[in-house]
Amino acid sequence: FDERNELARIEYRLTLDSDGMKKMMLAIIEQADPDKQISQSEIANTVMQRNDSASCDVNVENGLAESVRLTTEIQIAEEVKSESYVISLYPSSSAPK
């Protein structure tokens, strides 16, 4: 809680099960190309992670969200992809021009 600015922050974090991701990846590969041979150990030894986080700053006085942030990070083997989104809300009289 940011008392000075009268903002409350709600945070959310999600980490997907790495073993579940590996099983899903193997199933997708098998469906996409049934002739392709990939061993369970090949997938088992590959690093797969997905982490999501989000936060929302809420104006305590009026109950409206002032900003929302979402970040997704995915790692497969050595490659890491990250995407971030920020939504800022302003009263129509004070919106940036």
C-alpha positions in Angstrom: 0.0 0.0 0.0 1.3 3.4 -1.0 -0.2 5.7 1.5 1.2 8.9 0.1 -0.3 8.3 -3.4 -3.4 6.3 -2.1 -2.6 3.3 -4.2 -2.9 -0.4 -3.4 -1.0 -2.9 -5.5 -2.4 -6.4 -6.3 0.3 -8.8 -7.5 0.0 -12.2 -9.2 2.8 -14.7 -10.0 2.5 -18.0 -11.9 5.2 -20.6 -12.6 4.2 -23.5 -14.8 5.2 -27.1 -14.0 8.3 -27.8 -16.0 7.6 -31.6 -16.3 4.0 -30.8 -17.5 5.5 -28.4 -20.1 7.8 -31.1 -21.4 5.0 -33.7 -21.7 2.9 -31.1 -23.6 5.9 -30.2 -25.9 6.4 -33.9 -26.7 2.7 -34.4 -27.5 2.7 -31.3 -29.8 5.8 -32.6 -31.7 4.3 -36.1 -32.0 1.0 -34.6 -33.4 2.8 -32.2 -35.8 5.1 -34.9 -37.2 4.3 -38.5 -36.2 7.4 -39.8 -38.1 9.8 -37.6 -36.1 11.5 -39.6 -33.4 12.2 -37.7 -30.2 13.2 -39.6 -27.1 11.8 -38.9 -23.7 15.3 -38.3 -22.4 15.9 -35.7 -25.1 13.0 -33.7 -23.8 13.7 -34.6 -20.1 17.2 -33.0 -20.4 15.9 -29.8 -21.9 15.3 -26.8 -19.7 11.7 -25.5 -20.0 10.3 -22.8 -17.8 7.5 -20.3 -18.0 6.9 -17.5 -15.4 4.1 -15.0 -15.5 3.7 -12.0 -13.2 1.2 -9.2 -13.1 0.4 -6.2 -11.0 -2.4 -3.8 -10.8 -2.2 -0.4 -9.0 -5.6 0.6 -7.7 -6.6 4.1 -6.6 -8.0 3.5 -3.1 -10.1 6.7 -3.2 -12.2 5.8 -6.2 -11.4 2.1 -6.7 -10.2 2.4 -10.3 -7.2 0.7 -11.7 -4.5 3.2 -12.6 -2.0 0.8 -14.2 -1.8 -2.9 -15.1 1.5 -4.7 -15.9 1.9 -8.2 -17.3 5.2 -10.0 -17.9 5.7 -13.4 -19.4 9.1 -15.1 -19.6 9.6 -18.4 -21.4 12.8 -20.4 -21.5 13.4 -23.4 -23.7 17.0 -24.7 -23.6 19.3 -21.7 -23.8 16.7 -19.4 -25.5 14.7 -17.0 -23.3 11.8 -14.9 -24.6 10.3 -12.1 -22.5 7.3 -9.9 -23.2 6.0 -7.1 -21.0 2.8 -5.1 -21.3 1.9 -2.0 -19.4 -1.6 -0.4 -19.5 -1.9 3.0 -17.9 -5.3 4.6 -17.3 -5.8 8.4 -16.9 -8.8 10.5 -16.3 -9.7 12.0 -19.6 -8.8 15.5 -18.4 -5.2 14.5 -17.5 -4.3 12.1 -20.3 -1.0 12.7 -22.0 -1.3 14.3 -25.4 
